[in-house]
């Protein structure tokens, strides 16, 4: 998905835009504090600290200033993809754990 977003919206500076969008994947570092680290049936949304409402609001606010917009897009794209994954694998949008 980040490659598609870069190809459509950020062609002029695709290299740095792609790296910033991929940096949005770094929020998965919070999976390392879970026990077990990976659980195939677990929904990330609402379970992992960087996948809860407060950080998601911060990610959305990052879309407003131009200096943080690309990173905000990467973070919001990550959250959207995780929400879709939760719906497909568990039939829920957000885990209330």
C-alpha positions as CSV (number, residue, x, y, z in Angstrom):
1,X,0.0,0.0,0.0
2,X,2.7,2.6,0.8
3,X,4.1,2.1,-2.7
4,X,0.7,2.7,-4.3
5,X,0.2,5.9,-2.2
6,X,3.7,7.1,-3.2
7,X,3.1,6.4,-6.9
8,X,-0.2,8.3,-6.9
9,X,0.5,11.2,-4.6
10,X,4.2,11.7,-4.1
11,X,5.9,11.1,-7.4
12,X,8.2,14.1,-7.2
13,X,10.0,13.0,-4.0
14,X,9.0,9.3,-4.0
15,X,12.2,8.1,-2.2
16,X,11.8,10.0,1.0
17,X,8.0,9.7,0.9
18,X,8.3,5.9,0.6
19,X,10.8,5.8,3.6
20,X,8.5,8.0,5.7
21,X,5.4,5.8,4.9
22,X,7.3,2.7,5.7
23,X,8.4,4.3,9.0
24,X,4.7,4.1,9.9
25,X,5.2,0.4,10.2
26,X,7.5,1.0,13.1
27,X,4.6,1.3,15.5
28,X,4.4,-2.5,15.5
29,X,7.4,-2.4,17.9
30,X,4.7,-2.5,20.6
31,X,4.0,-6.1,19.7
32,X,7.3,-6.9,21.5
33,X,5.7,-6.1,24.9
34,X,2.8,-8.6,24.4
35,X,2.9,-12.1,25.7
36,X,3.0,-14.1,23.5
37,X,4.6,-11.7,21.0
38,X,2.6,-13.1,18.1
39,X,-0.9,-14.6,18.4
40,X,-2.6,-15.3,15.1
41,X,-6.1,-14.7,16.4
42,X,-5.4,-11.5,18.3
43,X,-6.6,-8.2,17.1
44,X,-3.9,-5.5,17.4
45,X,-6.4,-2.7,17.6
46,X,-7.1,-1.8,21.3
47,X,-4.6,-4.5,22.5
48,X,-1.2,-3.0,21.8
49,X,-0.4,0.4,23.3
50,X,0.4,2.2,20.0
51,X,-2.8,0.8,18.5
52,X,-5.2,2.5,21.0
53,X,-7.4,5.6,20.7
54,X,-5.0,8.2,22.1
55,X,-2.1,7.4,19.7
56,X,-4.6,7.0,16.8
57,X,-5.8,10.6,17.5
58,X,-2.2,11.8,17.5
59,X,-1.6,10.0,14.2
60,X,-4.7,11.7,12.7
61,X,-3.6,15.1,14.0
62,X,-0.2,14.6,12.2
63,X,-2.1,14.8,8.9
64,X,-2.7,18.6,9.5
65,X,0.8,20.2,9.5
66,X,2.5,19.8,6.2
67,X,5.8,18.8,7.9
68,X,4.3,15.7,9.6
69,X,1.7,14.8,6.9
70,X,3.6,12.0,5.1
71,X,4.5,10.3,8.3
72,X,0.9,10.8,9.5
73,X,-0.4,9.2,6.3
74,X,1.9,6.2,6.9
75,X,0.7,5.8,10.5
76,X,-3.0,6.2,9.6
77,X,-2.5,3.8,6.7
78,X,-1.0,1.3,9.1
79,X,-4.0,1.6,11.5
80,X,-6.5,1.3,8.6
81,X,-4.8,-1.9,7.4
82,X,-4.8,-3.3,11.0
83,X,-8.5,-2.5,11.4
84,X,-9.2,-4.3,8.2
85,X,-7.1,-7.3,9.4
86,X,-9.1,-7.4,12.7
87,X,-12.4,-7.4,10.8
88,X,-11.3,-10.1,8.3
89,X,-9.7,-12.4,10.9
90,X,-11.9,-11.8,14.0
91,X,-15.0,-10.1,12.7
92,X,-14.4,-7.1,15.0
93,X,-13.1,-3.6,14.4
94,X,-11.5,-2.9,17.7
95,X,-10.5,-5.2,20.6
96,X,-12.0,-4.2,24.0
97,X,-9.3,-6.0,26.0
